[in-house]
Amino acid sequence: MKSSFAGLLNRESLRQSWQSHRLFWLTVVLPTLAAILYFGFIAADVYISESRFVVRSPERQTASPLGMLLKGTGFTRSQDDSYTVQDYILSRDAMRALDEKLKLRAAFGKGDVFSRFPGLDWDDSFENMHRYYQKMVGVQLDPVSSIATVTVRAFSAEEAQKINQYLIEMSEALVNQLNERGRQDMIRFAANEVAEAEKKARDAALALARYRNEKGVIDPEKQSTIPLQQIAKLQDELIATKAQLAQLQMLTRDNPQIPVLKQRIQMLESEIELESARVAGSGRSLASKAAEFQRLALDKEFADKQLASALVSLEQARNEARRQQLYLERIAQPNLPDAAMEPRRLRNVLAVFVLGLIAWGVLSMLIAGIKEHQD
């Protein structure tokens, strides 16, 4: 009888306590008990594997202290390409490759019902898995040093390390692919320039050779030198003959050499006129052919210079392709965690308790103010 009476008394006291402190139970006691139950007995251990890397390039310059240090060792950091690797690690392609290699769905499905994939919503679609993947995999990039930190969460220490290790390997493959693509693009562009310059030089040489064959000239300017020299000699001889004729006519008008000298003067003038016509004054003269020849010669010279410049650019591109490369340098290898870092059970329970107290205090004051206003 006494035990039954004590039990009824306890239940009555609990009932009275519930009625009088219902708000406290709802905001503090019950959430704290639920947190103790979940974090103490249900929540699965989460292991975190970390690795660090930096993408460096021997050509790019930087003014940061770390950049100056790397420059002194023969390379500099490459922040833009670090962002590229960061985006790739969090991409769907990286997640798909991990799923094919390491069975990512099975690895993420080992946790408790609240933290595993797909969880309570039972949505095992690819997009939902990608959202879950971005919660489990993180990449932080230090803008000063350009050092990227990769963190991988998993429900097993070995799986966290394997995922992290494979992510680093895929990132290295991506950087190598960027290197190869950059080298091929650079050399291919320079080779195309050389091919185009060779075609222009060949066409210019053929056009010049065709013109020479059609017009029967090699170089009008050089070829006109000999006729001009011959004209100069004939003019000197003409002047001397005219002077001799004038002297004879003045001394002896009946000298038999006068007709001979006149005939010689006519011959010299005809020869001078003929040689002058070869140089200029007719459609077949060297002067009429010189303009087109000079244009073709200039085209050939310009094409040859373009070809020489393109060849130099190709050689420089090959040198740059060998020299300007990206490197993914591992600073810290993916570690094998020996203890679960999450969830932080005691801290989470205390956080729920403190937040419950805050909510209880705020709601108590609101309810008291409402009652006072009603009264």
C-alpha positions as CSV (number, residue, x, y, z in Angstrom):
1,M,0.0,0.0,0.0
2,K,2.8,2.4,0.9
3,S,4.7,1.7,-2.4
4,S,1.5,2.2,-4.4
5,F,0.8,5.5,-2.6
6,A,4.4,6.6,-3.2
7,G,4.1,5.8,-6.9
8,L,0.9,7.8,-7.2
9,L,2.5,10.6,-5.4
10,N,5.5,10.6,-7.8
11,R,3.2,10.6,-10.8
12,E,1.1,13.3,-9.3
13,S,4.2,15.4,-8.6
14,L,5.5,14.9,-12.2
15,R,2.1,15.8,-13.5
16,Q,2.1,19.0,-11.5
17,S,5.6,19.8,-12.5
18,W,4.7,19.3,-16.1
19,Q,1.7,21.6,-15.9
20,S,3.6,24.3,-14.0
21,H,6.9,24.0,-16.0
22,R,5.5,22.9,-19.4
23,L,7.4,25.5,-21.3
24,F,10.7,24.6,-19.6
25,W,10.2,20.9,-20.4
26,L,9.4,21.7,-24.1
27,T,12.3,24.1,-24.7
28,V,15.0,22.7,-22.4
29,V,14.5,19.3,-20.9
30,L,13.1,17.4,-23.9
31,P,15.5,18.8,-26.5
32,T,18.4,18.1,-24.2
33,L,17.3,14.6,-23.6
34,A,16.9,14.1,-27.4
35,A,20.4,15.5,-28.0
36,I,21.8,13.1,-25.3
37,L,20.1,10.2,-27.0
38,Y,21.2,11.1,-30.5
39,F,24.8,12.2,-29.9
40,G,25.4,9.6,-27.2
41,F,23.9,6.5,-28.8
42,I,22.8,7.1,-32.4
43,A,25.2,9.6,-34.2
44,A,27.9,7.9,-36.2
45,D,31.6,8.8,-35.9
46,V,32.9,11.0,-38.7
47,Y,36.6,10.8,-39.6
48,I,38.3,13.8,-41.4
49,S,41.3,13.5,-43.6
50,E,43.2,16.6,-44.7
51,S,45.8,17.3,-47.4
52,R,47.4,20.5,-48.6
53,F,48.8,21.4,-52.0
54,V,49.9,24.4,-54.1
55,V,49.8,24.9,-57.8
56,R,53.0,26.6,-59.0
57,S,54.4,27.9,-62.2
58,P,58.0,29.0,-63.1
59,E,56.9,32.0,-65.1
60,R,54.2,33.8,-63.1
61,Q,55.3,36.5,-60.7
62,T,53.9,37.5,-57.3
63,A,54.7,40.1,-54.7
64,S,53.7,38.1,-51.6
65,P,56.3,36.9,-49.2
66,L,55.6,33.3,-50.0
67,G,55.7,34.1,-53.7
68,M,59.2,35.7,-53.3
69,L,60.3,32.6,-51.4
70,L,59.0,30.3,-54.2
71,K,60.6,32.6,-56.8
72,G,63.9,32.1,-55.0
73,T,63.5,28.3,-55.3
74,G,62.8,28.5,-59.0
75,F,59.0,28.7,-59.2
76,T,56.1,30.9,-58.2
77,R,52.6,30.3,-57.1
78,S,49.7,30.2,-59.6
79,Q,46.6,31.3,-57.8
80,D,44.2,31.3,-60.8
81,D,45.0,27.6,-61.5
82,S,44.5,26.8,-57.8
83,Y,40.9,28.1,-58.2
84,T,40.6,25.8,-61.2
85,V,41.6,22.8,-59.2
86,Q,39.3,23.8,-56.4
87,D,36.3,24.0,-58.7
88,Y,37.2,20.6,-60.2
89,I,37.4,18.9,-56.8
90,L,33.9,20.0,-55.9
91,S,32.5,19.3,-59.4
92,R,30.2,16.6,-60.6
93,D,32.9,15.1,-62.8
94,A,35.2,14.5,-59.8
95,M,32.3,13.0,-57.8
96,R,31.4,10.7,-60.7
97,A,35.0,9.5,-61.0
98,L,35.2,8.9,-57.3
99,D,31.9,6.9,-57.4
100,E,33.2,4.7,-60.2
101,K,36.6,4.2,-58.5
102,L,35.8,4.0,-54.8
103,K,32.0,3.2,-54.7
104,L,31.2,6.6,-53.1
105,R,27.5,5.8,-52.6
106,A,28.3,2.8,-50.4
107,A,30.9,4.8,-48.5
108,F,28.5,7.7,-47.7
109,G,25.7,5.3,-46.8
110,K,27.4,3.8,-43.7
111,G,26.5,6.6,-41.2
112,D,23.4,6.9,-39.0
113,V,20.0,7.5,-40.4
114,F,20.3,11.3,-40.0
115,S,23.8,11.8,-41.4
116,R,24.2,9.1,-44.1
117,F,23.3,9.4,-47.7
118,P,20.5,9.6,-48.8
119,G,19.2,10.1,-45.2
120,L,15.6,10.5,-44.3
121,D,14.4,12.0,-47.6
122,W,15.3,8.8,-49.5
123,D,16.3,10.8,-52.6
124,D,19.3,8.9,-54.0
125,S,19.5,11.0,-57.3
126,F,22.8,12.2,-58.7
127,E,22.0,15.8,-57.9
128,N,21.2,15.1,-54.3
129,M,24.3,13.1,-54.0
130,H,26.3,16.0,-55.4
131,R,24.8,18.3,-52.7
132,Y,25.7,15.7,-50.1
133,Y,29.2,15.4,-51.6
134,Q,29.9,19.1,-51.3
135,K,29.0,18.8,-47.6
136,M,31.5,16.0,-47.1
137,V,34.3,17.3,-49.2
138,G,35.7,20.8,-48.8
139,V,38.5,22.9,-50.3
140,Q,39.8,26.1,-48.7
141,L,42.2,28.3,-50.6
142,D,44.4,30.8,-48.8
143,P,44.4,33.9,-51.0
144,V,47.8,35.0,-49.6
145,S,49.9,31.8,-50.0
146,S,47.6,30.1,-52.5
147,I,47.8,26.9,-50.5
148,A,44.7,24.8,-50.8
149,T,43.5,22.6,-48.0
150,V,41.3,19.6,-48.9
151,T,39.2,18.1,-46.2
152,V,37.2,14.8,-46.6
153,R,34.7,13.5,-44.2
154,A,33.7,9.9,-44.1
155,F,32.4,7.3,-41.7
156,S,35.7,5.3,-41.9
157,A,39.2,6.6,-41.5
158,E,40.5,4.4,-44.4
159,E,37.8,5.7,-46.8
160,A,38.4,9.3,-45.8
161,Q,42.1,8.9,-46.7
162,K,41.4,7.0,-49.9
163,I,38.9,9.7,-51.1
164,N,41.4,12.4,-50.3
165,Q,44.2,10.6,-52.0
166,Y,42.3,10.0,-55.2
167,L,41.1,13.6,-55.3
168,I,44.8,14.8,-55.2
169,E,45.7,12.3,-57.9
170,M,42.8,13.5,-60.1
171,S,43.9,17.1,-59.5
172,E,47.4,16.3,-60.6
173,A,46.0,14.7,-63.7
174,L,44.0,17.8,-64.4
175,V,47.0,20.1,-64.0
176,N,49.0,17.8,-66.4
177,Q,46.1,17.9,-68.9
178,L,46.1,21.7,-68.7
179,N,49.9,21.7,-69.3
180,E,49.5,19.4,-72.3
181,R,46.6,21.4,-73.8
182,G,48.5,24.7,-73.3
183,R,51.6,23.2,-75.0
184,Q,49.7,21.8,-77.9
185,D,47.7,25.0,-78.4
186,M,50.8,27.2,-78.3
187,I,52.8,25.0,-80.7
188,R,49.9,24.4,-83.0
189,F,49.2,28.2,-83.3
190,A,52.9,28.9,-84.1
191,A,53.0,26.0,-86.6
192,N,49.9,27.3,-88.4
193,E,51.6,30.7,-88.6
194,V,54.6,29.0,-90.1
195,A,52.5,27.1,-92.6
196,E,50.7,30.2,-93.7
197,A,53.9,32.2,-94.0
198,E,55.5,29.4,-96.1
199,K,52.5,29.4,-98.4
200,K,52.7,33.2,-98.8
201,A,56.5,33.0,-99.5
202,R,56.1,30.2,-102.0
203,D,53.3,32.0,-103.8
204,A,55.3,35.2,-103.9
205,A,58.4,33.4,-105.3
206,L,56.3,31.7,-107.9
207,A,54.7,35.0,-109.0
208,L,58.0,36.6,-109.3
209,A,59.5,33.7,-111.3
210,R,56.4,33.6,-113.6
211,Y,56.8,37.4,-114.3
212,R,60.4,37.0,-115.1
213,N,59.7,34.2,-117.6
214,E,56.8,36.1,-119.2
215,K,58.7,39.4,-119.5
216,G,62.1,38.0,-120.1
217,V,63.8,40.0,-117.3
218,I,65.7,39.0,-114.2
219,D,66.0,42.4,-112.5
220,P,65.1,45.5,-114.5
221,E,67.1,47.9,-112.3
222,K,70.2,45.8,-112.6
223,Q,69.6,45.1,-116.3
224,S,69.2,48.8,-117.1
225,T,72.7,49.6,-115.8
226,I,74.4,48.2,-118.9
227,P,72.2,50.1,-121.5
228,L,72.6,53.3,-119.5
229,Q,76.4,52.9,-119.5
230,Q,76.3,52.3,-123.2
231,I,74.1,55.3,-123.8
232,A,76.6,57.4,-121.8
233,K,79.5,56.2,-124.0
234,L,77.5,56.9,-127.2
235,Q,76.6,60.4,-126.0
236,D,80.3,61.1,-125.3
237,E,81.2,59.8,-128.7
238,L,78.4,61.9,-130.3
239,I,79.5,65.0,-128.6
240,A,83.1,64.4,-129.8
241,T,82.0,63.7,-133.3
242,K,79.8,66.9,-133.5
243,A,82.7,68.9,-132.2
244,Q,85.0,67.5,-134.9
245,L,82.4,68.2,-137.6
246,A,81.9,71.8,-136.4
247,Q,85.7,72.3,-136.5
248,L,86.0,70.9,-140.0
249,Q,83.1,72.9,-141.3
250,M,84.7,76.0,-139.9
251,L,88.1,75.4,-141.3
252,T,87.5,73.6,-144.6
253,R,83.9,73.4,-145.9
254,D,84.9,71.1,-148.8
255,N,86.7,68.5,-146.6
256,P,85.7,64.9,-147.7
257,Q,85.4,63.8,-144.0
258,I,82.4,66.1,-143.4
259,P,79.8,63.7,-145.0
260,V,81.4,60.8,-143.1
261,L,81.1,62.6,-139.8
262,K,77.5,63.6,-140.5
263,Q,76.7,60.0,-141.3
264,R,78.4,58.9,-138.1
265,I,76.4,61.4,-136.1
266,Q,73.2,60.0,-137.5
267,M,74.3,56.5,-136.6
268,L,75.2,57.5,-133.1
269,E,71.8,59.3,-132.6
270,S,69.9,56.3,-133.9
271,E,71.9,54.0,-131.6
272,I,71.3,56.3,-128.6
273,E,67.6,56.4,-129.4
274,L,67.5,52.6,-129.7
275,E,69.3,52.0,-126.4
276,S,67.1,54.6,-124.7
277,A,64.0,52.8,-126.0
278,R,65.2,49.6,-124.3
279,V,65.4,51.4,-121.0
280,A,62.3,53.6,-121.1
281,G,59.7,55.1,-123.5
282,S,57.9,52.0,-124.8
283,G,55.7,49.2,-123.5
284,R,58.6,46.7,-123.8
285,S,61.1,48.9,-122.0
286,L,62.8,47.9,-118.7
287,A,61.2,51.0,-117.0
288,S,57.7,49.7,-117.8
289,K,58.6,46.4,-116.3
290,A,60.3,47.7,-113.2
291,A,57.2,48.8,-111.4
292,E,55.5,45.4,-111.5
293,F,58.8,43.7,-110.8
294,Q,59.4,45.9,-107.7
295,R,56.0,45.1,-106.4
296,L,56.5,41.4,-106.8
297,A,60.0,41.6,-105.3
298,L,58.7,43.5,-102.3
299,D,55.9,40.9,-101.8
300,K,58.5,38.2,-101.9
301,E,60.8,40.0,-99.5
302,F,57.9,40.7,-97.1
303,A,56.8,37.1,-97.3
304,D,60.3,35.9,-96.6
305,K,60.5,38.1,-93.5
306,Q,57.2,36.9,-92.3
307,L,58.4,33.3,-92.7
308,A,61.6,34.0,-90.8
309,S,59.6,35.7,-88.0
310,A,57.1,32.8,-87.9
311,L,60.0,30.3,-87.6
312,V,61.5,32.3,-84.7
313,S,58.0,32.4,-83.1
314,L,57.7,28.6,-83.5
315,E,61.0,28.0,-81.9
316,Q,60.1,30.4,-79.0
317,A,56.8,28.6,-78.6
318,R,58.5,25.3,-78.3
319,N,60.9,26.7,-75.7
320,E,58.0,28.3,-73.8
321,A,56.1,25.0,-74.0
322,R,59.0,23.2,-72.4
323,R,59.5,25.9,-69.8
324,Q,56.0,27.3,-68.9
325,Q,54.4,24.4,-67.0
326,L,52.2,24.1,-64.0
327,Y,53.0,21.9,-61.1
328,L,50.8,20.6,-58.3
329,E,53.1,20.3,-55.3
330,R,51.9,18.4,-52.4
331,I,52.6,20.1,-49.1
332,A,50.9,17.7,-46.8
333,Q,49.8,14.1,-47.8
334,P,46.3,12.9,-47.0
335,N,46.5,11.7,-43.4
336,L,44.9,8.6,-41.9
337,P,42.9,9.9,-38.9
338,D,43.2,7.7,-35.8
339,A,40.2,9.3,-34.0
340,A,36.8,10.6,-35.1
341,M,36.7,14.4,-35.1
342,E,32.9,14.6,-35.5
343,P,30.4,14.8,-34.1
344,R,31.6,16.7,-31.0
345,R,29.1,15.1,-28.7
346,L,29.5,16.9,-25.4
347,R,29.7,20.3,-27.1
348,N,26.6,19.6,-29.2
349,V,24.6,18.5,-26.1
350,L,25.7,21.6,-24.2
351,A,24.8,23.8,-27.2
352,V,21.3,22.3,-27.3
353,F,21.0,22.9,-23.6
354,V,22.2,26.5,-23.7
355,L,20.0,27.3,-26.7
356,G,17.0,25.7,-24.9
357,L,17.6,27.9,-21.9
358,I,17.8,31.0,-24.1
359,A,14.5,30.0,-25.9
360,W,12.9,29.3,-22.5
361,G,13.9,32.7,-21.1
362,V,12.7,34.6,-24.2
363,L,9.4,32.8,-24.4
364,S,8.8,33.1,-20.6
365,M,9.2,36.9,-20.8
366,L,6.9,37.1,-23.9
367,I,4.2,35.0,-22.2
368,A,4.5,37.0,-19.0
369,G,4.2,40.2,-20.9
370,I,1.1,38.9,-22.8
371,K,-0.6,37.9,-19.5
372,E,0.2,41.2,-17.9
373,H,-1.2,43.0,-20.9
374,Q,-4.4,40.9,-20.7
375,D,-4.8,41.6,-17.0
